[in-house]
Amino acid sequence: MLLFWPLVIPFFTAVLVLLAYRSLALQRAISLIGALALLGSALRLLLHVLSNGPVAAQAGGWPAPFGITFVADLFSAILVTLTGIIAVCVIVFARAEVTPAEERHGYHALVHGLLTGVVGAFLTGDLFNLYVWFEVMLISSFGLLVIGGGRLQLDGAVKYAGLNLIGTVAFISGVGLLYGATGALNMADLHGRLLGREMEVPIMASAAFLIFAFASKAALFPLFFWLPASYHTPNVATSALFAALLTKVGVYALLRVFTLVYDIDGTPIQTLLLWLAVLSMIAGGLGALTQPSIRRVLGFGVITSVGSMILGLAIGTPLAILGGVFYMLQDIVAKATLFLGAGGARRIAGSETFAEAGGIWRASPWFSGLFLLGALSFSGIPPFSGFWAKFTLIRATLDTGDHLLTAIVLATGFLTLFAMARVWGAMFWSSHPRGDAACSGRPPLAMVAPVILLTGLLLLVGLRPEPVLDAAAAIAASLIDPAAYVAAVGLELP
């Protein structure tokens, strides 16, 4: 049952919250307890994986590759744990930001439904059930986008759902082609069945469909337009949850499937992923410079970060994959920190639009300092975690001898730094257009506490990066050589 608790807990939390619809106080209590229980079960699973290696379970007792398989290796166990941390922080923040009307319309149930889909995607061992968990996430996230009922939210939700529905068709088409060519959908089983078949037309076609599906979820170029159109429209707690976790599920799927299932080394798929990563980094960096509000800037920052993660996969060396994995792990915390910080800044200034905000530094210097620390980490400034992520990727590009890639990583880093400096200057340093007295300077404790915790994690990883770098190196090694993963499922390498 160890593998199933992180799935069962958010699912039953969503059910219990729905049953408690008459009492907002009870809904909030159940939601927070459920998030804490998810974090506890995730930590227990992570400790088990650290002690014993990858663990697998077969639903219904059917042996692999015939049944529904769940697998937790170090990569998925850490991601589930980070999901628990983000869940607790977002739900605490929501107490001060989500309106009672949104709570009455199912906010907490939808959050835990989304968490169920995210955890399921991280733990599933077969492609069809990955599709199922993607759909659970799509339904829950669409509900969270429209729950406020505003015109801007509906516009963003339509763009989000439209592309994701096309991605769903692409996903199921790729799964169908792969099943038709191999007779298997279990990812550990597919690892053996596809050896030496990378260039067959049905296999290449299935890979192309899956790249489209995962890229649309991860917001890779050119399928990113839904993200800046939608991430600034819901409440800030929802934006933070999306930015931290939703796109990371797409990145995880690309990292897992295109190492375990497909061998992309030297194939056109590798070249395609490289171009998608580079163009995402450039488009996100340039797009962030033109935005009129803080969450719009951060939305384009998500696109830049996703491109950086996939760059590690596309380069394909152990150091590059290590860099992509490390970038992903720390970016989950960084994006949640920045989006929640943006919510606190909006509360102080009364607006998140640059033309209507300012003076936050004078109204609340300590909260401004918290946001600045997160912004510096995102920009890759030492001694924060973002610096080590960018440094590792730069080393990986230098090792390949492709100095153009090195220049692109450095250039997008400077673009990100410039974009965050623009945010700082417009919202924090400059005067408020109605006078600095318009700033309240009193964000409630429920808004501040999650930002303090997450900022502390970023600083801790920056000052002591070795444990996370070691974990990322172990994850990269397991992605390149998945023998332990396949053995945990109960199969043998050919």
C-alpha positions as CSV (number, residue, x, y, z in Angstrom):
1,M,0.0,0.0,0.0
2,L,3.0,2.3,0.3
3,L,2.7,3.3,-3.4
4,F,-1.0,3.8,-3.3
5,W,-1.3,6.2,-0.3
6,P,-0.1,9.3,-2.1
7,L,-2.9,8.6,-4.6
8,V,-5.6,7.5,-2.2
9,I,-5.2,10.5,0.2
10,P,-5.8,13.4,-2.2
11,F,-8.7,11.4,-3.9
12,F,-10.5,10.8,-0.7
13,T,-9.7,14.4,0.5
14,A,-11.5,15.7,-2.6
15,V,-14.5,13.5,-1.7
16,L,-14.6,14.5,1.9
17,V,-14.4,18.2,1.0
18,L,-17.4,17.8,-1.3
19,L,-19.3,16.1,1.5
20,A,-18.5,19.1,3.8
21,Y,-20.0,21.6,1.3
22,R,-22.2,23.2,4.0
23,S,-19.2,24.4,6.1
24,L,-16.3,26.4,4.7
25,A,-14.3,26.0,8.0
26,L,-14.6,22.2,7.7
27,Q,-13.6,22.3,4.1
28,R,-10.5,24.3,4.9
29,A,-9.6,22.0,7.7
30,I,-10.0,18.8,5.7
31,S,-8.1,20.3,2.8
32,L,-5.1,21.2,4.9
33,I,-5.1,17.9,6.8
34,G,-5.3,16.1,3.4
35,A,-2.3,18.1,2.1
36,L,-0.3,17.3,5.2
37,A,-1.2,13.7,5.0
38,L,-0.1,13.6,1.3
39,L,3.2,15.1,2.3
40,G,3.7,12.6,5.1
41,S,2.9,9.6,2.8
42,A,5.3,11.1,0.2
43,L,8.1,11.4,2.7
44,R,7.6,7.8,3.8
45,L,7.7,6.6,0.2
46,L,10.9,8.7,-0.4
47,L,12.6,7.2,2.6
48,H,11.7,3.7,1.5
49,V,13.1,4.3,-2.0
50,L,16.3,5.9,-0.5
51,S,16.8,2.8,1.6
52,N,15.6,0.0,-0.8
53,G,15.8,1.4,-4.3
54,P,12.9,1.5,-6.8
55,V,9.6,-0.1,-5.7
56,A,6.7,-1.2,-7.8
57,A,3.1,-2.4,-7.2
58,Q,0.6,-4.1,-9.4
59,A,-3.0,-3.1,-9.1
60,G,-5.4,-6.0,-8.7
61,G,-2.6,-8.5,-8.5
62,W,-2.1,-8.8,-12.2
63,P,1.6,-9.3,-13.0
64,A,3.5,-6.9,-15.2
65,P,3.2,-6.2,-18.1
66,F,-0.5,-7.2,-18.1
67,G,-1.8,-5.2,-15.2
68,I,-1.8,-1.6,-14.0
69,T,1.7,-0.9,-12.7
70,F,2.8,1.8,-10.3
71,V,6.5,2.5,-9.9
72,A,8.4,4.8,-7.6
73,D,12.1,5.4,-8.2
74,L,14.2,8.3,-6.8
75,F,12.9,10.7,-9.5
76,S,9.2,10.1,-9.0
77,A,9.5,9.8,-5.2
78,I,11.2,13.2,-4.9
79,L,8.6,14.7,-7.3
80,V,5.7,13.4,-5.2
81,T,7.4,14.8,-2.1
82,L,7.7,18.2,-3.7
83,T,4.1,17.9,-4.7
84,G,3.2,17.5,-1.1
85,I,5.2,20.5,0.0
86,I,3.7,22.7,-2.7
87,A,0.2,21.5,-1.8
88,V,0.6,22.5,1.8
89,C,2.0,25.9,1.0
90,V,-0.7,26.7,-1.6
91,I,-3.6,25.6,0.7
92,V,-2.2,27.7,3.5
93,F,-1.9,30.7,1.2
94,A,-5.4,30.1,-0.2
95,R,-6.8,30.8,3.3
96,A,-5.9,34.5,2.8
97,E,-6.5,34.8,-0.9
98,V,-9.3,32.4,-2.2
99,T,-12.8,33.9,-1.8
100,P,-15.6,32.1,0.0
101,A,-17.5,32.0,-3.2
102,E,-14.7,30.1,-5.0
103,E,-14.5,27.7,-2.0
104,R,-18.3,27.1,-2.2
105,H,-18.0,26.3,-5.9
106,G,-15.5,23.4,-5.2
107,Y,-12.0,25.0,-5.0
108,H,-10.6,22.6,-2.5
109,A,-12.1,19.5,-4.2
110,L,-10.6,20.6,-7.5
111,V,-7.2,21.2,-6.0
112,H,-7.1,17.7,-4.5
113,G,-8.4,16.3,-7.7
114,L,-5.5,18.0,-9.5
115,L,-3.0,16.6,-6.9
116,T,-4.4,13.1,-7.6
117,G,-3.7,13.5,-11.3
118,V,-0.2,14.9,-10.7
119,V,0.8,12.1,-8.3
120,G,-0.7,9.5,-10.6
121,A,1.3,10.8,-13.5
122,F,4.5,10.7,-11.5
123,L,3.9,7.1,-10.2
124,T,2.3,5.4,-13.2
125,G,4.3,2.7,-15.0
126,D,2.4,2.5,-18.3
127,L,1.6,4.9,-21.0
128,F,-2.2,4.4,-21.1
129,N,-2.6,5.2,-17.4
130,L,-0.3,8.3,-17.9
131,Y,-3.0,9.4,-20.4
132,V,-5.7,8.8,-17.8
133,W,-3.9,10.9,-15.2
134,F,-3.4,13.6,-17.8
135,E,-7.1,13.7,-18.2
136,V,-7.7,13.9,-14.5
137,M,-5.4,16.9,-14.4
138,L,-7.1,18.5,-17.4
139,I,-10.6,18.3,-15.8
140,S,-9.5,19.6,-12.4
141,S,-7.3,22.4,-13.8
142,F,-10.1,23.5,-16.2
143,G,-12.4,23.7,-13.2
144,L,-9.9,25.8,-11.3
145,L,-9.5,28.2,-14.2
146,V,-13.2,28.9,-14.6
147,I,-14.2,28.8,-10.9
148,G,-14.2,32.6,-10.6
149,G,-16.5,33.0,-13.6
150,G,-14.8,36.1,-14.9
151,R,-14.6,36.9,-18.6
152,L,-10.8,36.9,-18.6
153,Q,-10.8,33.5,-16.8
154,L,-13.2,32.0,-19.4
155,D,-11.0,33.3,-22.2
156,G,-7.9,31.8,-20.8
157,A,-9.7,28.6,-20.0
158,V,-10.9,28.2,-23.6
159,K,-7.4,28.5,-24.9
160,Y,-6.0,26.2,-22.3
161,A,-8.6,23.5,-22.8
162,G,-8.6,23.8,-26.6
163,L,-4.9,23.0,-27.0
164,N,-5.0,20.4,-24.3
165,L,-7.9,18.6,-26.0
166,I,-5.8,18.5,-29.2
167,G,-2.9,17.2,-27.1
168,T,-5.2,14.5,-25.8
169,V,-6.0,13.3,-29.3
170,A,-2.3,13.3,-30.1
171,F,-1.5,11.4,-27.0
172,I,-4.1,8.6,-27.6
173,S,-3.0,8.4,-31.3
174,G,0.6,7.9,-30.2
175,V,-0.4,5.3,-27.7
176,G,-2.4,3.5,-30.3
177,L,0.4,3.5,-32.8
178,L,2.9,2.2,-30.2
179,Y,0.5,-0.5,-29.1
180,G,-0.1,-1.6,-32.6
181,A,3.6,-1.8,-33.3
182,T,4.6,-3.5,-30.1
183,G,1.6,-5.0,-28.4
184,A,2.7,-3.4,-25.1
185,L,2.1,-0.2,-23.1
186,N,4.0,-0.9,-19.9
187,M,7.0,1.4,-20.1
188,A,9.5,-1.1,-18.6
189,D,8.2,-3.7,-21.1
190,L,8.5,-1.2,-24.0
191,H,12.1,-0.5,-23.1
192,G,13.0,-4.0,-24.2
193,R,10.6,-4.3,-27.1
194,L,11.8,-1.1,-28.8
195,L,15.6,-1.8,-28.7
196,G,16.9,-1.5,-32.2
197,R,13.6,-0.3,-33.7
198,E,14.0,3.5,-33.2
199,M,13.9,4.3,-36.9
200,E,10.8,2.3,-37.8
201,V,8.1,4.5,-39.3
202,P,5.3,3.5,-36.8
203,I,7.7,4.0,-33.9
204,M,8.8,7.4,-35.1
205,A,5.2,8.5,-35.8
206,S,4.2,7.4,-32.3
207,A,7.1,9.4,-30.8
208,A,6.0,12.5,-32.8
209,F,2.5,12.3,-31.5
210,L,3.7,11.9,-27.9
211,I,6.1,14.8,-28.2
212,F,3.2,17.0,-29.3
213,A,1.1,15.8,-26.4
214,F,3.8,16.3,-23.8
215,A,5.0,19.5,-25.3
216,S,1.5,21.0,-25.1
217,K,1.3,20.1,-21.4
218,A,4.8,21.4,-20.7
219,A,4.3,24.6,-22.7
220,L,7.2,24.0,-25.1
221,F,7.6,26.2,-28.3
222,P,5.3,26.6,-30.3
223,L,2.6,25.1,-28.1
224,F,3.1,27.6,-25.2
225,F,0.5,30.3,-26.1
226,W,-2.1,28.9,-23.7
227,L,0.1,29.5,-20.7
228,P,0.6,33.3,-20.8
229,A,-3.0,33.6,-21.8
230,S,-4.3,31.7,-18.7
231,Y,-1.9,31.7,-15.8
232,H,-2.6,35.3,-14.8
233,T,-6.4,34.8,-14.8
234,P,-7.3,32.6,-11.8
235,N,-6.5,33.4,-8.1
236,V,-2.9,33.5,-7.2
237,A,-2.9,30.2,-5.3
238,T,-4.1,28.4,-8.4
239,S,-1.5,30.1,-10.6
240,A,1.2,29.0,-8.2
241,L,-0.1,25.4,-8.2
242,F,-0.1,25.4,-12.0
243,A,3.3,27.0,-12.4
244,A,4.9,24.7,-9.9
245,L,3.4,21.4,-11.0
246,L,1.4,21.3,-14.2
247,T,4.1,22.0,-16.7
248,K,6.5,19.8,-14.7
249,V,4.3,16.8,-15.4
250,G,4.8,17.4,-19.1
251,V,8.6,17.7,-18.5
252,Y,8.6,14.6,-16.4
253,A,6.8,12.7,-19.2
254,L,9.3,13.8,-21.8
255,L,12.2,12.8,-19.5
256,R,10.8,9.5,-18.6
257,V,9.4,8.3,-21.9
258,F,12.3,9.5,-24.1
259,T,14.8,7.7,-22.0
260,L,13.0,4.6,-20.8
261,V,10.8,3.9,-23.8
262,Y,12.5,5.5,-26.8
263,D,16.2,5.7,-27.4
264,I,16.6,9.1,-29.0
265,D,20.4,9.3,-29.2
266,G,21.4,10.2,-32.8
267,T,17.8,10.2,-34.0
268,P,15.7,13.1,-35.5
269,I,13.8,13.1,-32.3
270,Q,16.9,14.4,-30.4
271,T,17.3,17.2,-33.0
272,L,13.6,18.1,-32.7
273,L,13.8,18.3,-28.9
274,L,16.9,20.4,-29.1
275,W,15.2,23.0,-31.4
276,L,12.0,23.0,-29.2
277,A,14.1,23.6,-26.1
278,V,16.2,26.4,-27.6
279,L,13.2,28.2,-29.1
280,S,11.3,27.9,-25.9
281,M,14.2,29.5,-23.9
282,I,14.4,32.4,-26.4
283,A,10.6,32.9,-26.8
284,G,10.1,32.9,-23.0
285,G,13.0,35.3,-22.3
286,L,11.9,37.8,-25.0
287,G,8.2,37.5,-24.1
288,A,8.9,38.2,-20.4
289,L,10.4,41.6,-21.3
290,T,7.2,42.9,-22.9
291,Q,4.6,42.0,-20.3
292,P,2.6,44.6,-18.3
293,S,2.1,42.7,-15.1
294,I,4.0,40.5,-12.7
295,R,2.2,37.2,-13.3
296,R,2.4,37.6,-17.1
297,V,6.2,38.1,-16.7
298,L,6.4,35.0,-14.5
299,G,4.3,33.0,-17.0
300,F,6.8,33.6,-19.7
301,G,9.5,32.7,-17.2
302,V,7.9,29.3,-16.9
303,I,8.4,28.8,-20.6
304,T,12.1,29.7,-20.4
305,S,12.6,27.3,-17.5
306,V,10.8,24.4,-19.3
307,G,13.1,25.0,-22.3
308,S,16.1,24.8,-20.1
309,M,15.0,21.5,-18.6
310,I,14.3,19.9,-22.0
311,L,17.7,21.2,-23.2
312,G,19.3,18.8,-20.8
313,L,17.3,15.9,-22.3
314,A,18.1,16.9,-25.8
315,I,21.8,17.1,-25.3
316,G,21.6,13.7,-23.7
317,T,24.9,13.5,-21.9
318,P,24.9,12.4,-18.2
319,L,25.9,15.9,-17.1
320,A,23.2,17.5,-19.3
321,I,20.5,15.3,-18.0
322,L,21.7,15.9,-14.4
323,G,21.4,19.6,-15.2
324,G,17.9,19.3,-16.6
325,V,16.7,17.2,-13.6
326,F,18.3,19.6,-11.0
327,Y,16.7,22.5,-12.8
328,M,13.3,20.9,-12.7
329,L,13.5,20.0,-9.0
330,Q,14.5,23.5,-7.8
331,D,12.2,25.2,-10.3
332,I,9.2,23.6,-8.7
333,V,10.0,25.5,-5.5
334,A,11.2,28.6,-7.3
335,K,8.0,29.1,-9.3
336,A,5.7,28.5,-6.4
337,T,7.8,31.0,-4.4
338,L,7.5,33.7,-7.1
339,F,3.8,33.3,-7.8
340,L,2.9,33.3,-4.1
341,G,5.2,36.3,-3.7
342,A,3.4,38.0,-6.5
343,G,0.1,37.4,-4.7
344,G,1.5,39.1,-1.5
345,A,2.9,42.0,-3.6
346,R,-0.5,42.5,-5.2
347,R,-2.2,42.5,-1.7
348,I,0.3,45.3,-0.6
349,A,0.1,47.4,-3.7
350,G,-3.5,46.8,-4.7
351,S,-2.6,45.7,-8.2
352,E,-0.3,43.4,-10.1
353,T,-0.1,45.7,-13.2
354,F,3.1,47.7,-13.3
355,A,1.3,51.0,-14.3
356,E,-1.0,50.7,-11.2
357,A,1.5,49.5,-8.6
358,G,4.7,50.5,-6.8
359,G,6.2,51.5,-3.5
360,I,6.2,48.0,-2.0
361,W,9.8,48.3,-0.8
362,R,9.0,51.2,1.4
363,A,5.7,49.8,2.6
364,S,7.1,46.3,3.4
365,P,10.8,46.0,3.1
366,W,11.0,42.5,4.7
367,F,8.4,41.0,2.3
368,S,10.1,42.8,-0.6
369,G,13.4,41.1,0.5
370,L,11.7,37.7,0.3
371,F,10.5,38.3,-3.2
372,L,13.9,39.6,-4.2
373,L,15.6,36.4,-3.0
374,G,13.2,34.3,-5.1
375,A,13.8,36.5,-8.1
376,L,17.6,36.2,-7.7
377,S,17.3,32.5,-7.6
378,F,15.2,32.4,-10.7
379,S,17.7,34.6,-12.5
380,G,20.5,32.3,-11.7
381,I,22.4,34.5,-9.3
382,P,24.6,32.8,-6.7
383,P,24.3,31.6,-4.0
384,F,20.8,30.5,-4.9
385,S,19.6,27.2,-6.3
386,G,19.0,28.6,-9.8
387,F,22.6,29.4,-10.2
388,W,23.7,25.8,-9.8
389,A,21.0,24.7,-12.3
390,K,22.2,27.2,-15.0
391,F,25.9,26.5,-14.1
392,T,25.4,22.7,-14.7
393,L,23.7,23.3,-18.0
394,I,26.5,25.7,-19.1
395,R,29.1,23.1,-18.2
396,A,27.2,20.5,-20.2
397,T,27.0,22.7,-23.3
398,L,30.7,23.5,-23.0
399,D,31.5,19.7,-22.8
400,T,29.7,19.2,-26.1
401,G,31.8,21.9,-27.8
402,D,28.6,23.6,-29.0
403,H,29.4,27.2,-27.9
404,L,26.2,28.5,-29.6
405,L,24.2,26.5,-27.0
406,T,26.4,28.0,-24.3
407,A,25.7,31.5,-25.6
408,I,21.9,30.8,-25.7
409,V,21.9,29.6,-22.1
410,L,23.8,32.7,-21.0
411,A,21.7,35.0,-23.1
412,T,18.4,33.7,-21.7
413,G,19.8,34.0,-18.2
414,F,20.5,37.7,-18.8
415,L,17.0,38.2,-20.3
416,T,15.5,36.6,-17.2
417,L,17.6,38.8,-15.0
418,F,16.6,41.9,-16.9
419,A,12.9,40.9,-16.8
420,M,13.0,40.4,-13.0
421,A,14.9,43.7,-12.6
422,R,12.0,45.3,-14.5
423,V,9.5,43.7,-12.1
424,W,11.5,44.9,-9.1
425,G,11.8,48.4,-10.4
426,A,8.2,48.8,-11.4
427,M,6.4,47.2,-8.5
428,F,8.8,47.4,-5.6
429,W,11.3,50.2,-6.0
430,S,9.4,52.9,-7.9
431,S,6.7,55.0,-6.2
432,H,3.1,54.1,-6.2
433,P,1.1,56.2,-8.8
434,R,-1.4,57.1,-6.1
435,G,1.4,57.8,-3.5
436,D,3.1,55.2,-1.3
437,A,0.4,55.6,1.3
438,A,-1.8,53.5,-1.0
439,C,0.2,50.4,-0.1
440,S,-1.2,48.6,2.9
441,G,2.1,46.9,3.9
442,R,0.2,44.2,5.8
443,P,0.1,40.9,4.0
444,P,-1.5,38.3,6.4
445,L,0.5,35.5,8.0
446,A,-1.1,32.9,5.7
447,M,0.4,34.6,2.7
448,V,3.8,35.2,4.3
449,A,4.5,31.8,5.9
450,P,4.5,29.7,2.7
451,V,6.8,32.3,1.0
452,I,9.2,32.2,3.9
453,L,9.3,28.4,3.9
454,L,9.9,28.1,0.1
455,T,12.5,30.9,0.0
456,G,14.3,29.1,2.8
457,L,14.4,25.9,0.7
458,L,15.8,27.8,-2.2
459,L,18.5,29.4,-0.1
460,L,19.3,26.1,1.6
461,V,19.8,24.3,-1.7
462,G,21.9,27.2,-3.0
463,L,24.2,27.1,0.0
464,R,24.3,23.3,0.3
465,P,23.6,22.0,-3.3
466,E,25.6,18.8,-2.9
467,P,22.7,16.5,-1.7
468,V,20.4,17.7,-4.4
469,L,23.1,17.5,-7.0
470,D,23.9,14.0,-5.9
471,A,20.3,13.0,-6.1
472,A,20.0,14.6,-9.6
473,A,23.2,12.6,-10.6
474,A,21.6,9.4,-9.4
475,I,18.4,10.2,-11.2
476,A,20.3,11.0,-14.4
477,A,22.2,7.7,-14.1
478,S,18.9,5.8,-13.6
479,L,17.3,7.5,-16.7
480,I,20.3,6.6,-18.9
481,D,20.4,3.0,-17.5
482,P,17.0,2.0,-16.3
483,A,17.9,-1.6,-15.3
484,A,16.9,-1.0,-11.7
485,Y,13.5,0.4,-12.8
486,V,12.8,-2.5,-15.1
487,A,13.8,-5.0,-12.4
488,A,11.5,-3.4,-9.8
489,V,8.6,-3.8,-12.2
490,G,9.4,-7.5,-12.3
491,L,10.7,-7.7,-15.9
492,E,14.1,-8.5,-17.3
493,L,16.2,-6.6,-19.8
494,P,16.7,-8.5,-23.1
